[in-house]
Amino acid sequence: MTFSALFLRRLSIALLTLVLGLSTAHAGISYSLLENQATPGETVTVRAILFNDGSSTLSWTPPQSLVMQWRGKDSVTRSLAQLQNPRQAVNVPVNNFVIFNWTAVVPTALTGIQAVSVEGAPDLFALDTSRGDPNPLLASLAETPIVDAGAAAAGEKQDPVLNEQRLRAVGAAAVTPEYGPSVTQSAHTPAGTSAFENFRNAISLYEPIYFVLGNRPETNARFQLSFKYRLFNPTDPTQDSFMDHFYAGYTQTSLWDLSSDSLPFVDTTYNPSVFWYKERMWDSADNRFFVGLNTGVEHASNGKDGDDSRSLNDFYLQPEFAYRFDGGSTLKFSPRVKAYFAMSENGDYPDYLGRVDWKVSWAQDNGLKLAGTYRQGHHGRNSMQLDASWPLQRLYSGMNGYLYLQYYRGYGETLLGYRYKSEPQLRIGLALVP
């Protein structure tokens, strides 16, 4: 094995470990109250930030009204907040967020400090409904000493006052027994946190990640890892810009011989790419039908030299046509058209695998996913791959991953042996990303 191949293999193992550690994804919504003081009859603004930290575009339609709860000392009042802008569905790209605003009138019966919440949400806010300007909560000093909260000795009725030694320890924050730090003081961020968060927010999953086993002609395994990295952070998360959709991608696929004495790798394809991708460039009025685009340039090689060296370069264009069914499933057709260049080592590759990857998939929400890829070369040469996955949590509650089946026949299962027509092969195993 050459040094470059060994280096790429070790690098791919490290990258797989990193991707698996960062692959937990979620999306959610957080509410806040923009004002901290408003008298009864005045209007306040409820803001929601819808964030998407998942692996695909998030679709959501905001409610026209929110139910607000106002809790005072002796009463609870409920009222409605109304959406400021016309109600319509939004599509939030991965690692982006969208802001919504509702307006609510402070009920006339309220007095004093109110604990305010959006019914059904965990967020809690405080609103001072006292008449007068400025807000007494902000303008008045609390003429009491700072106490050492929670540190009272057994039997004491109150927390002890923070002693001088403790005050000196926090003196850099300008804390005194009577007054806290300046409001202009900036918070300290631990070194390295920002860089890691930037990386965490930019990396996401790309193609399927799986490990499957087969036995033709002998016991073997095929596995793949894949991720993409967003190259530009959104300058305005509320506005979708062209530059927000540039990515660097990496996919690696290996065929592993498990029957020979040394358990050698038959071949590995290293596939870096740079591309522009947007899942929804156009939506129908009812959001059932949408069109996306993936286009870029990619390189593929097997990291070997001499007669076993293989490499490909191509520009590709992949439109994606998708339809969303009422039952909670999506059908997608996404042909990838390729224009090859700089292929001196294996210029006849298109004769075996063609210039178009015909891809189709159908996926239930949190359920069965079926996918197929077909390639047509010259003189009857072709290849076909079929994939099926089923979430293991549907079989046993609490399990992660997917039961994965893969069927392959035809040419090009490995880059090294693209001229060889492999036997039909059915493999089964585990997928982390189907």
N, C-alpha and C positions, 0 to 999 in steps of 0.2 A: 504494500500500500504506500503511495507517495505521501510526502509530508503534507501537501495541500489537502489531500483527501482525509488524512488523519486529523488535521486541524479543523476542517469543515465538520467532520463527524463529531468531534468533541464540542465544537461550538454549538452544533445543533442540539446536543444533549443539554447543554447549559441553557439554551434558549427555551427548550421545552419545559425545563424546571421553572424558569421565570414565568412563562405564559401560564402554566398551571397555577402558580402562586397568585397570579393577578386576575384570574379568569372569573372570580365572583362578580356578578353584575346585578344591578338593580335599577329601578326607576322609582321615583316618588314625587311627592308634592309637599311643600312647606308653606304655611301661611304666616303672615305678619300683619300688624296694625301700624300704619304709617304715623298716625298721630298719637301723642301721649296725653293730650288734654283736649277736651271738647265739651261744651255745655249742651244740655238737652235741647234737641231741635237742630243742632248742627250736624254736618255731614262728615263722616270719617271714611277712610279708604282701607279696604282689606286687600292685601297683595298676596298673590300666590306665585311661587316659583316652581315650575314643573321641570324637573331635571331628568335626563336620560343617561344613565351610566350602564346601559345594557349593551348588547352586541348587535342590535339592529334598530332601525328607525322606530320611534314610539309614536303612535297615533292616539290622540285624545281630544275629546270635545268637552269644553268647560260647561258647567251647569249655568243656567240663566240666573238662578237664585241660590244663595247660601243662607242657611238658618243660623243666626247669631244668638249666642247666649250671653246675657249680661247678669252677672252675679254680684249683688251688693251685700251689705251686712245682714239685711233681713229679708231680701227678696231675690227672685230670679225672674228675668224678663226675656222673652224670645221675640226676635224680629227678623226681617229679611234684608239681605244685601243683594243688590242688583248688579249684574255684569255691565261694565262700562261700555264695551264695544259690542258690535253685533256678534251673536253666537255662531261660531263655525269651528269645524275640526282643524287641528293643527298637526303637523308632522315634525317631530323633534329629532334631528340627527343624533347619532351616537356622540356622547360626551358634550352635549349642548343643553341649553335650558331655554325656556320661554316664560315670560312674565305676564300675568293676568291681573286685572284690578276689578274689584267690586266696590260699590259705594253703599253705605248704610247710614241712616239717620239715627242719632242717639235718642232713645225713647225719652219722652218728656218727664216720666215719673222718676228717673234715676237721680241719685244724689251721691256725692262723695266718690270714693275710689271703687271702681268696678273691675272685677275679673272677667275678661271677655274671651270668648272662644268661638270657633266655627264648629257647629254641631257635627260630631263624628270624626273630628280631627284632634290630635293630641296637643296641638299648639295652644298656649295660654298667654294672654296679653293683659296689661294693666292700663286702665284709662281713668284719668282724673276728670270727673264731671263738675268739679267745684267751679263756681263763677269767680272770676277775677283773673287778672293778668299782671305779672307773669305766674306761671304754674308754681304753686307753693311747694310742690315736691322737688322742683329743680332749683328754686331761688332761695330756699331756706336752709341754713346750716343746722345740723343735728348737734345740739350742744350736749353731747354725751361722750364718755370715753370709749375707746375701742376695746372690745373684750376678746379674750382668747376663747373663741366659740368651741363648745364641746369639751373643754379641758377642765371643767369644774371637778373638784375632789368629791368623793362620796359624801353625801349629806349636805353639801352646799346647795343653796337655793338659786344661785345665779352663777354665770360664768365669771371667772376672775378677770380683772382688768389686765390688758396686755402690759407686761412689765417693760422697763426701760431697755433691758437687754434685747428683747424681741423687737422693740421699736427700732433700735439701732441696726438690727439685722436687715430690716426692710427699709432703711432710711433712703436708699437709692430711689425708691418710689415716692419720696416726699411725704411719707406718712407721719403724722403727729398724733398725739392722743386725742386731739379735737377735730382733726380734718384729714381727709384722705388725699390721694395723689391728684395731681393736676389732670384735668380732662384732656389736655393737649398731649399728654404723654403717650407715646406709641408703644404697642405691645411688642414684646420680643419674640421672634420666631426662631426656634432652634435651627442651627446650621444644617443644611441639607434637606430640610423638610420641603421647601419650595421646589427644588429640583426633582425630588422623588415624586411629588404630587403632579408636577408637569408631565413626567414620564408616565405615571399611572393613568392620567387622564387622556394621554395621546395613544396608548397602545390598546388594541382590541383584537378579537379573533377574526379569522378570515375564512379559509377553507376548512373542511372537516378535519378533526383530529381523532384518529382511531388506531386500534391495534387489532388485527384479525389473523386467524390461523386457518390454514388449508392443508391438504395432503396429496396434491397432484403436482408433479409425479411423486414427490416425497414430502414429508412434513416441512412446511414453510410458513413464514409470517410476512405480512405486509403491513406497514404502519406509516402514518403521516402526521406531521405537525405543521401548523400554519398560523401566522398572525400578520397584522398590518399596523402601521404606525402613522398617525396623522402628522403631516409635515408643518402645518400652520395652525396656530391657535386662533379661534374666532376673535376678531377685533370687536364685534358687537354680537353677543350670543342671541340677541333678539332678531337679528337680521341674517338670513342665510346668504353668504357670499361665495363667489366662485372659488376663491383660494381655500376655503374651509374643507374642500373635498379632495385635496391632493394627499396621497398616501405612498409610503414605501412598504412593500410587502415581502414576505418570505414564506415559501412553502417547501417542505422537504418530504420526499416519498422514498421509502426503502423496501427492497425485497430481501428477505433474510432466509438463508438455507439452514434449517434446524435439524437436518438429517445427517449431514456430513460431520466428520470427526471434529473439525475446528470451528464448526458453526459459522461459516463465512457469510458475509453479505454478498448477495449476487450482484446488486447494483443499487446505487442511491442517486436520485435526481435532486440537485440543489437548484432552487428556482426563485431567485430574487426578482423584484419588479418595482417599477414606479408607475403609478396610475392615478387617474381621476375617477372618483366613484360617487354617484348620488343615487340612492335607492328610489327616490320619488322626484322625478323632474316634472312630471305632469300627473294630475289626479282628475278623475271624473267628478262630476258634481256630487255624487253620492259616495265618493271615496272607495267604491268597489274595484274599479279598474285604475291601475297606475302604471307608469312607464319610468324606468330608470336607465342608467348608462354606466358602464365600466369600460374605460379605454386607457391604454398606456403602452409601455414597452417592457418586455421581460426577457430574461436570459435563463437558459437551462443548461446544466452540464452535469456530468457524473464524476467529476473530480479525478479522473484517471488520465494517464498519458499513453503515448505510443498508439498502437493499433486499437486499444480499448477506449481511447478518448472520444467523447461525444459532446457536442455543444450545439445549442440553438439560440437564435435571436429573432424576435419578431415584434412588430407593432400589431396591436389587436384592437378590435372594436366589438363590444359586447352590449347590444341593447337588451333590456329586460322588460318583458311584458307580463304583468301579474294581474290576477283577478282574485278578489276576496269574496268567499262564500258566506252566506248567513250562518251556517253551522259552525263557523270558527276555523276555517281552513283556507289555504292560499295555493293557487295554481300559478306556476311561473314558467315561462319559456324564455330562454336566454342563449341564443346562438352566439358563439365567439368566432369572429372572422379574423384570420391571421395573415399578415404579410411578412414573410421570412426575409432575413438579410444576414450577410456575413456567415455563411454556412459552408465553409470550404471542406470541413471534415466529413460531413454527412449531408451533402446537398440533395440526396434522393429521399430525404425524410418525408416530404409531402406526398411522394408516390405511395407510401405505405399508410400514412395517417391523415392525408388530406390537409386542407387549409381551413376547415370549419369544424368546431366542436359544437355539435347539436345537443343542447342541454335542456332538460325539462324536469320539473320537480313539483311535488304536491305534499304539503305539510299541514297537519292538524296542529292547533294550539296545544302545546304540552301533550302531544300524542304521536301517532304514526307519521313518519316522513318517508317518502319514496322519491328517488332521484335516478335519472338515467343520462348517460352521455354516449353519443354515437359519432364515430369518425369514419369517413369514406375516402379511401385512397384510390389509386388507379388499378385497373385489371382485376377488379373484384376484391381487392384487399380492403379490410375494414376492421374495426374494433368496437366493442360495446362493453360498457360497465353499468351495472345496476346496483343501487345501494338502498337498503331499508334499515330504519332504526326505530326503536321503541323505548321510551323512558323507563328506566328500571324502577323508579318510584311508583309507577303504575302497577308494577308486579309486587314490590315490597316497599311499604312506606318507609321513608327515610333514606333510601339508597340514592346515590348520585350516578350520573352517567347514563348510557344508553346501550341496550342490546343491539349489536350491529351485524348486518349480513351484507356481504359483497359478492357479486358475481362478475367475472371478467372472462372475455374470450376475444381472440383475434390478435392483431399485431400491436406492438408498442407498449406492453406492460412495463418494460424497463427501457430506459434510454439506450443502454448498451445493446439490447437485443431487439431493437425496433424492427429489424428485418425478419425476426423470428415470429411465427404464429404459435402462440401458446395454447395449450389445451384448455378447454373450458374449466374454470376454477371457481368453486364456491367456498367462501371463507366466512368464519363467524368469530365474533369477538366483542370488544368493548370500544365504545366511542365516548369521548369527552365532549365533543362538539359534532353533531351529526351533519 
